[in-house]
Amino acid sequence: MKRAAAAATNALRPRVVFSGIQPTGVPHLGNYVGALRQWVQLQQQPDTRLIYSIVDLHAITTPQAPEKLKGWKRETLAALLAIGIDPDRSILFHQSSVCPQVALPTESPPIGSSDPCL
């Protein structure tokens, strides 16, 4: 009985897919075969919420020239749109555009903080 109720509850919830790609140059065939092709195909499933990120903060774990990284972010976004990622169907964002406080809701913002995310 509990299993049937859990299955019914899960059937009402949309499936959520979250994935990201590092902007370290133009995506290559390995990116496409390994993940990006599936990202495009998942858009055909109406009961699935799709959230994709260009994980630019992960790309700075090794030294990067800021102007080069900025260009790679644009190129990665352009490539995702070119392969068929539909912004009307998928949430697509740069990781660095999300305020870190969103990920840490238990912390209180400092009084008088000049952080625009607060």
Buried (B, 14 or more C-beta within 10 A) or exposed (E): EEEEEEEEEEEEEEEEBEBBBBBBBEBEEEBBEEBBEEBBEBBEEEEBBBEBBBBBBBBEEEEBEEEEBEEBBEBBBEBBEEBEBEEEBBEBEBBBEEEEBEEEEEEEEEEEEEEEEE
